[in-house]
Amino acid sequence: MSKTYDVVIIGGGPGGYVAALQASRLGKKTALVEADFLGGTCLNRGCIPSKTLLKHAEVIESIEQAKEWGIETGEVSFSLEKMMKRKNDVISRLRNGIAFLMKQGKIDVLEGLGSLVTPNQVKIVNSNREEIVQANSIIIATGSTPLVPPIPGLDTVSYHTSDTIFDIKEIPESITIVGGGVIGVEFATIFSSLNTKVTMVEMADRLVPSEDPDASKLLEKLLKKKGVKILTSTKVERFEKSAMKNLVHCTDQNNKPVTIESDELLISIGRKPNLSALGNVELKMNGRFIEVNDRLETSVKNIYAIGDVIGGYQLAHVASAEGIVAANNIAGEVDKIDYKVVPRCIYTLPEIASVGLTEKEAKEKGYQVKTEKFDHVGSGKALALGETSGFSKIVYDAEYGEILGVTMVGPHVTEMISEGSAFIFLEGTIEEMAKMIHPHPTVSETLYEAAHNAFMKGKK
């Protein structure tokens, strides 16, 4: 006889395991189905390994910068093997932590590939066996996989995606990164710190085109300073293998041919939803994603979907928030997802963090928009850190002074953006931020400086 659960969650990533914990806390008998490792892409092949390597990049850059401050260390050497070992150690500790939480919450972890047989049955297949479990409610949290474009010649060259780049065995002399989004710029930062010759190709007219143009412009400038070659408004036409090199044939913004030669190739143009869990059940789709309502329920009653499979913000913390909302609704606590305040973080050096609306988005929504920007060259803490290239920018409504969006570029700003999130969530104003005492000297007080300047202009 098959097991019966109140909730079965397919996918053990940051959406799935958080949903499982919440359902368990609310008294639901819960099972979590995972085909690979607990933690999903974020922990095993995404957020955590990339941020671990980015910390290595930060240390390398700090050592180089320290020479200007009179701190000499001698020649710096790298051991990719030791770097990867530390990365794997971090992943292992976090995996064990999630496994402990599952055990503590009395959540059954079912290893295998899960798929829907009926709206109340999930089939789990692994190398040893196949079983079917019964579920009153189901949450699909199977995430996404790297998008590989159908560009001629790609099958003739050796390439990496964000899923496989962490398996690289030696530091390459050169790498071409196709895609100038978040994943692309983070890996450009990592490899440039390892003295790899990096070339980036982006079809849009700027890097990270979804973010504030000022942030994109500054990031591009600083990456170029690190030796990264950046080709924007450039389209990849085909790939070719030549001897031991990979060739990328492109067309630039003037419609002129450009060929890039490199040892390694990274394709990072985005991700596509993993719909392997749908099985025999037909759900209404929203383009290539599963359609859900604001309660995160699909077109089939008692089947919910969260995370990358529903599109929108493809971010780990959003998937976790969605997991909690779905679990609450299953438990009878009516809850709705609110995407008004979603922080977005890019872990380059310097970091980029933003929340709320960009200036362009605010204008499109009909706000009477004003902005105030404070450059970090005026910050005592940024000067002491030797990191003065960044800025803090506030987008606000001219009529009431309500803060609509915040963008920060600088050291550790991903740790500071939650202040902007809190003000937007609580509908705070420029005046309120200007009157809030900030610690000195800190980089976070640049938000106060921007708010104070905006408030004083409004009084004139």
C-alpha positions in Angstrom: 0.0 0.0 0.0 1.4 3.4 -1.0 2.1 6.1 1.6 -0.3 9.0 2.0 0.8 12.6 2.8 -1.0 15.9 3.4 1.7 17.6 1.2 4.2 16.2 -1.3 6.7 18.7 -2.6 8.6 17.9 -5.8 12.0 19.6 -5.7 14.3 20.2 -2.8 15.7 23.6 -3.7 15.2 26.9 -1.7 11.5 26.9 -2.6 10.8 23.3 -2.0 12.7 22.7 1.3 11.4 26.0 2.8 7.8 25.0 1.8 8.3 21.6 3.4 9.5 23.1 6.7 6.5 25.5 6.7 4.0 22.8 6.0 5.5 20.7 8.7 5.4 23.6 11.2 1.7 23.9 10.4 1.1 20.3 11.3 1.0 18.7 7.8 2.4 15.3 7.2 5.0 16.2 4.5 7.3 14.5 2.0 10.0 16.2 -0.1 11.0 14.5 -3.4 14.5 15.3 -4.7 16.3 13.6 -7.6 19.8 15.1 -6.9 21.0 16.9 -3.8 19.1 18.9 -1.2 19.5 22.7 -1.7 18.8 22.6 -5.5 20.7 24.7 -8.0 21.2 27.6 -5.6 23.2 25.6 -3.1 24.9 23.1 -5.3 25.5 24.8 -8.6 24.5 28.5 -8.2 24.4 31.1 -5.4 26.5 29.4 -2.8 29.4 28.1 -4.9 29.6 31.3 -7.0 29.6 33.5 -3.9 32.3 31.3 -2.3 34.5 31.8 -5.3 33.7 35.5 -5.5 35.0 35.8 -1.9 38.3 34.3 -3.2 38.3 36.9 -5.9 37.7 39.6 -3.4 40.7 38.5 -1.3 42.9 38.4 -4.4 41.9 41.9 -5.4 42.4 43.1 -1.8 45.9 41.7 -1.8 46.7 43.5 -5.1 45.2 46.7 -3.8 47.1 46.5 -0.5 50.4 47.0 -2.4 49.4 50.6 -2.9 48.9 50.9 0.8 52.4 49.8 1.7 51.4 46.2 2.5 53.6 43.8 0.6 52.9 40.1 0.4 55.1 38.9 -2.4 53.9 37.1 -5.5 50.3 35.8 -5.2 49.7 32.2 -6.3 46.4 30.4 -6.8 45.4 26.8 -6.3 42.2 26.1 -8.1 42.1 22.7 -6.5 42.1 24.2 -2.9 39.6 26.8 -3.9 37.2 24.2 -5.3 37.7 22.1 -2.1 36.7 25.0 0.1 33.7 25.6 -2.2 32.7 21.9 -1.8 33.2 22.0 1.9 30.8 24.9 2.2 28.2 23.1 0.1 28.6 19.9 2.1 28.0 21.7 5.4 24.9 23.5 4.1 23.5 20.3 2.6 23.9 18.5 6.0 22.2 21.5 7.6 19.1 21.1 5.4 19.1 17.3 6.0 19.1 18.0 9.7 16.2 20.4 9.4 14.2 17.8 7.4 14.8 15.2 10.1 14.0 17.7 12.9 10.7 18.5 11.1 9.8 14.8 10.6 9.7 15.4 6.8 10.2 12.3 4.7 12.9 12.9 2.0 12.2 10.6 -0.9 15.1 10.3 -3.3 14.3 10.1 -7.0 12.7 11.9 -9.9 9.2 12.9 -9.0 6.3 13.4 -11.5 2.6 13.6 -11.4 0.5 10.5 -12.2 -2.8 12.1 -11.2 -3.6 15.4 -9.3 -3.2 13.4 -6.1 -0.4 10.9 -7.0 3.3 11.4 -7.4 5.6 8.8 -9.0 9.1 8.6 -7.7 11.7 6.9 -9.8 15.4 6.2 -8.9 18.0 3.7 -9.9 16.8 1.1 -7.3 13.0 1.3 -7.4 9.8 3.1 -8.4 7.0 4.0 -6.1 3.8 6.0 -6.1 2.7 8.1 -3.1 -0.7 9.7 -2.4 -1.0 13.4 -1.7 -3.8 15.7 -0.7 -1.9 18.6 -2.0 1.2 18.9 -4.2 3.8 21.7 -4.7 5.9 21.7 -7.8 9.3 23.3 -7.1 11.5 21.8 -9.7 13.4 25.0 -10.6 15.1 25.6 -13.9 18.0 24.5 -16.1 20.5 26.6 -18.1 19.1 27.8 -21.4 21.3 26.6 -24.3 20.6 28.6 -27.5 20.1 26.8 -30.9 23.1 28.6 -32.5 24.9 26.8 -35.3 28.1 25.1 -34.4 27.5 25.0 -30.6 27.4 21.2 -30.7 30.9 21.2 -32.3 32.7 23.1 -29.5 33.2 22.3 -25.8 31.3 24.7 -23.6 30.2 25.2 -20.0 26.9 26.4 -18.5 26.5 27.7 -15.0 25.7 24.1 -14.0 29.1 22.7 -15.2 31.6 25.6 -14.9 32.3 24.6 -11.2 33.7 21.3 -12.4 36.6 23.1 -14.3 39.9 21.5 -13.5 42.4 24.3 -14.2 42.4 28.0 -14.6 42.1 28.8 -18.3 44.2 31.4 -20.0 41.2 32.8 -21.8 37.4 32.4 -21.6 34.5 33.8 -23.6 31.3 34.4 -21.7 28.2 34.6 -23.9 25.6 36.6 -21.9 26.1 39.8 -19.9 23.4 39.2 -17.3 23.9 38.5 -13.6 25.6 35.1 -14.0 27.9 36.4 -16.8 29.2 39.4 -14.9 29.8 37.4 -11.7 31.9 34.8 -13.6 33.7 37.6 -15.4 34.6 38.9 -11.9 35.8 35.5 -10.7 37.9 34.7 -13.8 39.5 38.2 -14.2 40.7 37.9 -10.6 42.4 34.7 -11.6 44.3 36.5 -14.4 42.2 34.8 -17.1 41.7 36.8 -20.3 37.9 37.4 -20.3 35.7 38.4 -23.2 32.0 39.1 -22.7 29.4 39.1 -25.5 26.0 40.7 -24.8 23.2 41.2 -27.4 21.7 44.2 -25.4 23.3 47.6 -25.5 24.6 47.2 -21.9 25.4 44.7 -19.3 22.7 43.6 -16.8 20.1 45.5 -18.9 17.3 44.9 -16.3 19.1 47.1 -13.7 19.6 50.8 -13.4 21.6 52.2 -16.3 24.0 54.1 -14.0 24.8 50.8 -12.3 25.3 49.0 -15.6 27.6 51.8 -16.9 29.8 51.8 -13.7 30.0 48.0 -13.7 31.1 48.0 -17.3 33.7 50.6 -16.6 35.2 48.7 -13.7 35.2 45.3 -15.5 37.1 46.9 -18.3 39.5 48.3 -15.8 40.1 44.7 -14.6 41.0 43.8 -18.2 37.6 42.3 -19.3 36.8 42.9 -23.0 33.1 43.7 -23.3 31.2 43.5 -26.6 27.6 44.9 -26.2 25.0 45.2 -29.0 26.8 42.1 -30.4 25.0 39.0 -31.7 26.6 35.5 -31.8 26.1 34.0 -35.2 27.9 30.6 -34.9 30.6 28.6 -33.1 33.5 26.8 -34.5 36.3 24.5 -33.1 39.8 25.4 -34.3 42.7 23.2 -33.1 42.5 23.5 -29.3 40.5 26.8 -29.3 36.8 27.7 -29.4 35.9 30.3 -32.0 32.8 32.6 -31.5 31.7 34.3 -34.7 29.7 37.5 -34.0 28.2 40.5 -35.7 28.8 43.9 -33.8 26.5 46.9 -33.6 27.8 48.2 -37.0 27.0 44.8 -38.6 30.7 44.1 -38.9 32.0 40.5 -38.3 34.0 39.8 -35.1 35.6 36.5 -34.2 36.7 35.7 -30.6 39.1 32.9 -29.8 39.4 31.4 -26.3 40.3 28.2 -24.4 37.0 28.0 -22.6 33.4 29.0 -23.4 30.6 29.8 -20.9 27.0 30.0 -22.1 25.0 32.1 -19.6 22.0 33.6 -21.5 19.4 32.6 -19.0 17.5 29.6 -17.7 14.4 27.7 -18.7 11.8 26.0 -16.4 12.2 22.4 -15.5 8.8 20.9 -16.3 9.8 17.3 -15.7 7.3 16.9 -12.8 4.2 17.5 -14.9 4.0 13.9 -16.0 0.4 13.0 -17.0 -1.3 16.0 -15.6 -2.0 19.0 -17.9 -1.7 22.4 -16.3 -2.5 25.8 -17.8 0.7 27.5 -18.9 1.8 31.1 -19.0 4.1 31.0 -22.0 6.7 28.4 -21.1 6.0 28.7 -17.4 3.3 27.2 -15.2 0.4 29.6 -14.6 -0.5 30.3 -11.0 -2.8 32.7 -9.1 -1.7 35.0 -6.3 -2.2 32.1 -3.9 0.3 30.1 -6.1 -2.3 27.5 -7.0 -2.2 26.2 -10.6 -5.2 25.5 -12.8 -5.7 22.2 -11.1 -7.1 22.4 -7.5 -4.6 21.5 -4.8 -1.6 21.6 -7.1 0.7 24.6 -6.4 3.8 25.7 -8.2 6.6 28.0 -6.9 10.1 29.2 -7.9 11.6 29.2 -11.4 8.9 27.0 -12.9 6.4 30.0 -12.7 8.8 32.6 -14.0 8.9 36.2 -12.7 11.8 36.8 -10.4 14.0 33.7 -10.7 15.7 34.3 -7.3 16.3 31.9 -4.4 14.8 34.2 -1.8 11.6 34.7 -4.0 11.2 30.9 -4.3 11.5 30.6 -0.5 8.8 33.3 0.0 6.6 31.6 -2.5 7.1 28.3 -0.7 5.8 29.7 2.5 2.8 31.3 0.9 1.9 28.0 -0.9 2.3 26.0 2.4 0.2 28.5 4.3 -2.7 28.2 1.7 -2.5 24.4 1.8 -2.8 24.6 5.6 -5.9 26.8 5.4 -4.2 30.0 6.3 -5.1 32.2 3.3 -2.1 34.0 2.1 -1.1 35.9 -1.1 2.3 36.6 -2.7 3.3 40.2 -2.9 6.2 41.0 -5.2 6.3 44.8 -4.5 9.5 44.5 -2.4 12.0 42.1 -4.0 15.7 42.8 -3.4 18.0 42.0 -6.4 21.7 41.4 -5.8 24.7 41.0 -8.1 27.9 39.9 -6.3 30.5 41.5 -8.5 33.3 43.6 -7.1 31.9 46.1 -6.3 28.5 44.6 -5.6 25.2 45.9 -7.0 22.0 45.8 -5.0 18.6 47.2 -5.9 15.0 47.0 -4.7 11.7 48.5 -5.9 11.3 50.4 -9.1 14.0 51.8 -11.4 13.5 55.4 -12.6 12.2 54.2 -16.0 9.7 51.7 -14.4 8.4 54.4 -12.0 7.8 56.8 -14.9 6.0 54.1 -16.8 3.7 53.6 -13.8 2.7 57.2 -13.9 4.6 58.5 -10.9 6.0 62.1 -10.8 9.5 60.8 -10.4 12.6 62.4 -8.8 15.9 60.8 -8.1 18.8 61.6 -5.8 22.3 60.1 -6.2 25.2 60.2 -3.7 28.6 59.2 -5.0 30.7 57.2 -2.6 33.7 59.4 -3.2 32.1 61.6 -0.6 31.9 58.7 2.0 34.5 58.6 4.7 34.1 54.8 5.1 34.3 54.2 1.3 37.5 56.3 1.3 39.0 54.3 4.1 38.1 51.0 2.3 39.7 52.3 -0.9 36.4 51.6 -2.7 35.0 55.0 -3.8 33.7 54.1 -7.3 30.1 53.3 -6.2 27.0 55.3 -5.4 23.6 55.1 -3.7 20.6 56.3 -5.6 17.0 56.8 -4.5 14.0 56.9 -6.8 11.0 58.7 -5.1 7.6 60.2 -5.8 7.8 64.0 -6.0 4.3 64.6 -4.6 4.5 62.7 -1.3 8.2 61.9 -1.1 7.5 58.2 -1.0 10.6 56.0 -1.7 9.9 53.9 -4.8 13.2 52.3 -5.5 16.8 52.1 -4.3 20.0 51.1 -6.1 23.4 50.8 -4.4 26.8 50.0 -6.0 29.7 49.5 -3.6 31.3 47.2 -1.1 28.9 44.8 0.7 25.8 46.7 -0.5 24.0 43.4 -0.7 24.0 43.4 3.1 22.6 47.0 3.2 19.8 46.9 0.6 17.3 45.6 3.2 17.1 49.2 4.6 15.7 50.3 1.2 13.4 47.3 1.3 12.1 48.2 4.7 11.3 51.8 3.7 9.5 50.7 0.5 7.6 48.0 2.4 6.4 50.5 5.0 5.8 53.2 2.4 8.5 55.4 4.0 9.4 58.8 2.7 12.5 60.7 1.8 11.9 62.9 4.9 11.7 59.9 7.2 15.0 58.5 5.9 16.6 61.9 6.1 15.6 62.1 9.8 16.7 58.6 10.7 20.1 58.6 12.5 22.7 56.4 10.7 26.0 55.2 12.1 29.2 57.0 11.0 31.4 56.1 9.3 29.6 53.5 7.3 28.8 52.9 3.6 25.1 52.6 4.6 25.0 56.3 5.6 25.3 57.2 1.9 21.6 56.4 1.7 21.0 59.0 4.4 23.1 61.5 2.5 21.1 61.0 -0.6 17.8 61.3 1.3 19.0 64.4 3.2 20.0 66.1 -0.1 16.7 65.3 -1.7 14.7 66.5 1.4 16.6 69.8 1.5 16.0 70.4 -2.2 12.3 69.8 -1.6 12.3 72.5 1.1 13.7 75.2 -1.2 
